[in-house]
């Protein structure tokens, strides 16, 4: 067996692994990158980018559908499913190529293609196409990513897809049952519906995306049930294939129902890819999911020279977090044993459905669990000026501020242009700008951002730091 000794072994060439590689190199180390599968990152190949390409096509169809609202006459959209998917695949392949080009700039002697597993502390065995390679690594970064979670009851269905393969569809199916009303299921379920696919979205426990605020959850359920075939909760009785279709037997409120679909799409979450690493051969402490116990600010696993980053952490599976954790893990691996606690940026999550959903900072559930005394500033976008003009008048934004000081703690929202409003709030959190200072910032009229100012002023009024905003935005102009 070939043997190699390296300073740092980075397992995984996704977003986190590449960030760790760059950070380690910047610190003067010479890491070895080990990757078992095709290069390309989850974001580029099966995540952020191809899903947004599908959503963009769906939004275009919806805009055509809604044109008569503005007095614009046009025919109903004719969706060419094959053309839609061809564009999705072309854009995906372009983004993947960019990542592959980046990986191929890494010298060949610093890359090893094969599946890695531990053979004790600091020892790896990599199964390559030319046999096994023993790697003794002074430090290790685990950046193995994640995969879609598929329950055992679903695994026998041949017409099952996940987001790891649905973007390879050559055409849109006639009907799809989407299981999971989290961020991914909600985005894909709405997009397929808008593209003319008969789609049913199966949720559980009434959850909608990442929302935890009960008032917003109720609004979200009602809103999406108006525009989608959305079932917030159900009991599954039977799942099978029958006459070339997927048959689903389920119950709602004790009523038995049966439906059939051409395809089944599972989007109930992702599982960290740590189970194939043989972590049991190491001294690493692991949680109930088998993920090594680690420090969020250092990405270090216990006191060991092992670090973990990206989706493998099983915490926040989004690209910017993978980049941050990869950078922290790589820098600390290079500096070990002089590990530093790094700043973690304000939590930020966005769901690209319509209305969009976003969370910033602390959620309402987290604040309630911690017993924090806070005030909630509210704006209702169903009567917000710019939203009405754009025919996007729906949803609410809740800003959470500490009682007394009006320190910004977090926000949840389901409203138009939430991705932009959430970024403003995240910037304010990072800069430690409280609501009184935010209220003094310029807000142009008429914009969606004026809705954020209304919520800020409402929170300040509830904290007795300002007068309540006037109805219909008349504090600053009609409809603000």
C-alpha positions in Angstrom: 0.0 0.0 0.0 1.3 3.4 -0.9 1.9 5.7 2.1 1.9 9.5 2.3 2.5 11.9 5.2 0.9 15.3 5.0 0.4 18.4 7.2 -3.3 18.7 6.6 -5.8 16.4 4.9 -8.9 18.1 3.7 -11.7 15.5 3.0 -14.1 17.0 0.6 -13.8 19.4 -2.4 -17.0 21.2 -1.9 -17.5 24.9 -0.9 -16.3 24.2 2.7 -13.3 22.0 1.6 -12.1 24.5 -1.0 -12.4 27.4 1.5 -10.4 25.3 4.1 -7.8 24.6 1.5 -7.3 28.2 0.6 -7.2 29.3 4.3 -4.6 26.7 5.1 -2.5 27.7 2.1 -2.8 31.3 3.1 -1.3 30.4 6.5 1.6 28.7 4.8 0.5 25.1 5.0 0.5 22.5 2.2 -2.8 20.6 2.5 -3.8 17.5 0.6 -7.4 17.6 -0.9 -9.2 14.3 -0.9 -12.4 13.9 -2.9 -14.4 10.8 -3.7 -17.0 12.1 -6.1 -17.2 14.5 -9.0 -16.0 18.1 -8.4 -18.6 20.8 -8.4 -20.0 21.6 -4.9 -23.6 21.1 -3.7 -24.5 24.7 -4.5 -23.4 24.6 -8.1 -24.4 21.0 -9.0 -27.6 20.2 -7.1 -28.5 23.2 -4.8 -28.6 27.0 -4.9 -28.0 27.7 -8.5 -30.0 25.1 -10.5 -33.0 25.5 -8.2 -32.9 29.3 -8.7 -32.8 28.7 -12.5 -36.0 26.6 -12.2 -37.6 29.3 -9.9 -36.7 32.0 -12.5 -38.5 30.1 -15.2 -41.5 29.6 -12.9 -41.6 33.3 -12.0 -41.5 34.3 -15.7 -44.6 32.1 -16.3 -46.4 33.6 -13.3 -45.6 37.2 -14.5 -47.3 36.3 -17.9 -50.3 34.9 -16.0 -50.6 38.0 -13.9 -50.2 40.6 -16.7 -53.9 41.3 -17.1 -53.9 42.7 -13.6 -52.0 45.7 -15.0 -54.2 46.0 -18.1 -51.8 44.1 -20.3 -53.5 41.5 -22.5 -51.7 38.3 -23.4 -52.3 34.6 -23.8 -51.7 32.1 -21.0 -48.1 31.0 -20.8 -47.1 28.0 -22.9 -44.5 26.2 -20.9 -42.0 24.1 -22.8 -40.8 21.7 -20.1 -37.9 20.4 -22.2 -36.7 23.9 -22.9 -37.0 24.9 -19.2 -34.9 21.9 -18.1 -32.4 22.4 -20.9 -31.7 25.9 -19.6 -31.5 24.7 -16.0 -29.0 22.1 -17.0 -27.0 24.5 -19.1 -26.7 27.0 -16.3 -25.9 24.3 -13.8 -23.1 22.9 -16.0 -21.7 26.4 -16.4 -21.5 27.0 -12.7 -20.1 23.5 -12.1 -17.4 24.2 -14.7 -16.3 27.3 -12.8 -15.7 25.2 -9.7 -14.0 22.4 -11.6 -11.6 25.0 -13.2 -10.8 26.2 -9.7 -10.0 22.7 -8.4 -7.8 21.9 -11.4 -5.6 24.9 -10.6 -4.5 22.9 -7.5 -1.3 21.0 -8.2 -1.9 17.3 -9.0 0.4 16.2 -6.1 -1.9 18.0 -3.7 -5.1 16.3 -4.9 -6.1 12.7 -4.2 -9.2 11.2 -5.9 -10.8 8.5 -3.8 -13.0 7.7 -0.8 -11.4 8.4 2.6 -12.0 6.7 5.9 -10.2 6.9 9.2 -8.0 4.1 10.4 -7.3 5.6 13.8 -6.4 9.1 15.0 -4.5 11.0 12.4 -4.6 8.0 9.9 -6.6 7.8 6.8 -7.1 5.1 4.1 -8.1 6.4 0.7 -9.6 4.0 -1.8 -8.5 5.2 -5.2 -8.9 3.8 -8.7 -5.4 2.4 -8.4 -5.7 0.8 -4.9 -5.6 2.1 -1.4 -3.3 4.9 -0.2 -2.5 5.2 3.5 -2.3 8.9 4.6 -0.9 10.0 7.9 -2.2 13.5 8.6 -1.0 15.8 11.4 -4.4 17.6 11.1 -7.6 16.7 9.3 -10.5 18.9 8.1 -13.8 17.0 7.5 -15.8 18.7 4.8 -17.7 15.8 3.3 -21.0 17.7 2.7 -24.4 16.1 2.9 -26.9 14.1 0.9 -30.7 14.2 0.7 -32.5 12.2 3.5 -34.7 9.5 2.1 -36.8 7.5 4.6 -36.7 3.7 4.5 -40.4 3.6 3.5 -39.6 5.6 0.3 -36.4 3.8 -0.8 -38.2 1.1 -2.8 -40.0 3.7 -5.1 -38.3 3.7 -8.5 -40.0 6.9 -9.5 -38.4 8.8 -6.6 -36.3 11.9 -7.1 -34.3 14.1 -4.8 -32.7 17.5 -5.5 -29.5 15.5 -6.2 -31.0 14.1 -9.5 -34.1 16.2 -10.4 -32.1 18.8 -12.3 -31.1 16.0 -14.7 -34.8 15.7 -15.8 -35.0 16.1 -19.6 -38.6 17.3 -19.3 -41.1 18.3 -16.7 -43.3 15.5 -15.4 -47.1 15.8 -15.6 -47.5 15.4 -11.8 -45.3 15.4 -8.8 -45.8 14.7 -5.1 -43.3 16.8 -3.1 -42.7 15.6 0.5 -41.3 18.3 2.8 -42.4 21.9 3.3 -39.1 23.1 4.4 -37.1 25.6 2.4 -36.3 23.3 -0.5 -39.7 21.6 -0.8 -41.5 24.9 -0.6 -39.3 26.5 -3.4 -39.5 23.5 -5.7 -43.2 22.8 -5.0 -44.2 26.3 -5.9 -42.0 26.5 -8.9 -43.3 23.2 -10.4 -46.9 24.4 -9.8 -46.2 27.7 -11.6 -44.7 25.7 -14.5 -48.0 23.8 -15.0 -47.0 20.6 -13.2 -49.8 19.1 -11.1 -48.0 19.3 -7.8 -49.0 18.5 -4.2 -46.9 19.6 -1.3 -47.0 17.3 1.7 -45.8 19.0 4.9 -45.6 17.8 8.5 -46.7 19.4 11.8 -47.8 22.6 10.1 -44.3 23.8 9.5 -43.6 26.2 6.6 -40.0 26.8 5.7 -37.9 27.9 8.7 -40.6 30.1 10.3 -41.0 29.8 14.1 -43.3 32.8 14.8 -46.8 31.4 15.2 -48.6 34.4 13.7 -46.4 34.2 10.6 -46.8 30.5 10.4 -50.6 30.8 10.3 -50.4 33.4 7.6 -47.9 31.3 5.6 -50.1 28.2 5.8 -53.2 30.2 4.6 -51.2 32.0 1.8 -49.6 28.9 0.3 -52.8 26.9 0.5 -54.4 29.6 -1.7 -51.8 29.3 -4.3 -50.6 25.7 -4.0 -52.1 22.3 -3.4 -50.5 22.3 0.1 -51.2 19.9 2.9 -49.5 21.2 6.1 -49.9 18.0 8.0 -51.1 14.4 7.3 -50.6 10.8 8.2 -49.0 8.5 5.6 -50.7 5.1 5.4 -49.2 3.5 2.3 -46.8 4.4 -0.5 -46.3 2.1 -3.5 -46.0 2.0 -7.3 -49.1 1.0 -9.2 -49.8 1.0 -13.0 -46.7 3.1 -13.7 -47.6 5.8 -11.1 -46.8 6.5 -7.4 -49.8 5.8 -5.3 -50.1 7.6 -1.9 -52.6 6.6 0.7 -52.9 9.1 3.5 -55.2 10.6 6.1 -56.1 14.2 7.0 -58.3 14.7 10.1 -59.2 11.0 10.1 -60.4 11.1 6.4 -58.7 8.5 4.2 -57.5 9.8 0.8 -55.7 8.3 -2.2 -53.8 10.2 -4.9 -51.5 9.1 -7.8 -48.5 11.0 -9.3 -46.0 10.5 -12.1 -43.1 11.2 -9.8 -42.3 11.5 -6.1 -39.8 14.2 -4.9 -38.4 13.9 -1.4 -37.2 17.1 0.1 -37.4 16.5 3.9 -33.8 17.5 4.7 -30.2 16.4 4.3 -28.0 13.9 6.1 -24.3 14.7 6.8 -21.9 12.5 5.0 -19.9 11.3 8.0 -21.3 7.7 8.3 -18.7 6.4 5.8 -15.7 7.9 7.5 -15.4 5.1 10.1 -15.2 7.7 12.9 -15.6 4.8 15.4 -11.9 4.0 14.8 -11.0 7.4 16.3 -11.2 8.9 19.7 -13.6 11.7 18.5 -16.7 12.2 20.6 -19.8 12.1 18.5 -23.4 13.2 18.9 -26.5 11.1 18.4 -26.3 11.7 14.6 -22.8 10.4 14.5 -21.4 13.9 13.8 -18.2 14.8 15.8 -18.9 17.2 18.7 -17.3 20.5 17.7 -16.9 24.2 18.8 -18.9 26.5 16.5 -16.4 29.3 16.9 -13.3 27.2 16.1 -14.7 24.3 14.1 -12.5 22.0 16.2 -13.7 18.6 17.3 -13.0 18.4 21.0 -9.2 19.0 21.7 -8.2 16.9 18.7 -6.4 18.2 15.6 -9.6 17.5 13.7 -11.8 20.2 12.3 -15.2 20.0 10.6 -16.9 22.5 8.2 -19.8 23.0 5.9 -22.9 20.7 5.6 -21.0 17.9 7.5 -21.5 20.0 10.6 -25.3 19.3 10.3 -26.2 22.8 11.4 -26.8 25.5 8.7 -26.5 23.9 5.2 -26.1 27.1 3.2 -23.2 28.2 1.0 -22.1 31.3 3.0 -21.9 29.3 6.2 -19.9 26.6 4.4 -17.5 29.2 3.2 -17.2 30.7 6.7 -16.7 27.4 8.5 -14.3 26.2 5.8 -12.2 29.3 6.3 -12.2 28.9 10.1 -11.4 25.2 9.9 -8.6 25.6 7.4 -7.0 28.5 9.3 -7.2 26.7 12.7 -5.9 23.5 11.2 -2.8 25.4 9.9 -2.4 27.1 13.3 -3.0 24.1 15.5 -2.4 24.0 18.5 -2.9 27.8 18.5 -6.6 27.6 17.7 -8.5 30.9 17.6 -12.2 31.5 18.2 -13.5 33.3 15.2 -16.5 35.7 14.8 -19.6 34.1 13.3 -21.7 36.4 11.2 -25.3 37.2 12.0 -27.6 34.2 11.1 -29.4 34.8 7.8 -31.7 32.4 6.0 -33.8 33.1 2.8 -36.4 31.0 1.1 -37.0 31.9 -2.6 -40.7 31.3 -2.7 -43.2 34.1 -3.3 -43.8 35.8 -0.9 -40.3 35.2 0.2 -39.5 34.0 3.7 -36.5 35.1 5.6 -35.0 34.8 9.2 -32.3 37.1 10.6 -30.6 36.8 13.9 -32.5 35.2 16.7 -35.8 33.5 15.8 -38.9 34.1 17.9 -38.8 30.5 19.2 -35.2 31.0 20.4 -36.0 34.3 22.1 -39.0 32.7 23.8 -37.0 29.6 24.9 -34.3 31.9 26.4 -36.9 34.0 28.3 -35.8 37.2 26.6 -38.0 40.3 27.3 -38.5 41.7 23.8 -41.0 43.7 21.7 -42.2 42.8 18.2 -42.5 45.5 15.6 -45.0 44.6 12.8 -45.7 45.7 9.3 -48.5 44.3 7.2 -47.6 44.3 3.5 -51.1 43.7 2.4 -51.6 47.4 2.7 -48.1 48.6 2.0 -47.9 51.2 -0.8 -45.2 49.9 -3.1 -46.4 46.3 -2.6 -49.9 47.3 -3.8 -48.5 49.1 -6.8 -46.5 46.0 -7.8 -49.4 43.6 -7.1 -47.3 41.9 -4.4 -49.4 43.0 -1.4 -49.2 40.1 1.0 -47.4 39.0 4.1 -45.9 40.5 7.2 -42.5 41.3 8.7 -41.8 41.0 12.5 -38.8 42.7 14.0 -37.7 41.6 17.5 -36.1 44.2 19.8 -35.0 44.1 23.4 -37.4 45.8 25.7 -36.1 49.1 27.0 -33.1 49.6 24.7 -34.7 48.5 21.4 -31.5 46.6 20.6 -32.1 44.6 17.4 -32.3 40.9 18.2 -33.7 39.3 15.1 -36.6 39.2 12.6 -38.8 36.8 10.8 -40.8 37.6 7.7 -43.0 36.3 4.9 -43.3 39.2 2.5 -42.2 40.6 -0.9 -38.5 41.2 -1.5 -37.7 39.6 1.9 -34.2 38.7 0.6 -33.3 42.5 0.5 -35.0 43.5 3.7 -33.3 40.6 5.5 -29.9 41.7 4.3 -30.5 45.2 5.7 -31.3 43.7 9.0 -28.3 41.4 8.9 -26.0 44.4 8.2 -27.5 46.3 11.1 -27.0 43.3 13.4 -23.4 42.9 12.3 -22.8 46.6 12.9 -24.7 46.5 16.2 -27.0 49.3 15.0 -30.1 49.4 17.2 -33.6 50.3 16.0 -33.5 54.0 17.1 -30.4 54.5 14.9 -32.0 52.5 12.0 -35.1 54.7 12.2 -32.8 57.7 11.5 -31.4 56.2 8.3 -32.7 57.3 4.9 -35.7 55.4 3.5 -36.6 56.4 0.0 -40.3 56.7 -1.0 -42.0 54.7 -2.3 -40.0 51.5 -1.7 -40.5 48.1 0.0 -37.9 49.2 2.5 -40.4 51.7 3.9 -42.2 48.7 5.3 -39.2 47.8 7.4 -39.2 51.4 8.8 -42.8 50.9 9.8 -41.9 47.8 11.7 -39.0 49.5 13.4 -41.2 52.4 14.5 -43.9 50.0 15.7 -41.3 48.2 17.9 -40.0 51.5 19.2 -43.6 52.7 20.0 -44.2 49.4 22.0 -40.9 50.1 23.9 -42.2 53.7 24.6 -39.4 55.2 22.6 -41.5 56.7 19.8 -45.0 57.6 18.7 -46.8 54.8 16.8 -46.6 55.0 13.0 -49.6 56.5 11.3 -51.9 54.1 9.4 -51.2 53.6 5.6 -47.6 54.8 6.0 -48.7 58.4 6.3 -45.9 59.2 8.8 -43.6 59.6 5.7 -45.8 59.5 2.6 -48.9 57.7 1.4 -48.6 53.9 1.4 -45.3 53.7 3.2 
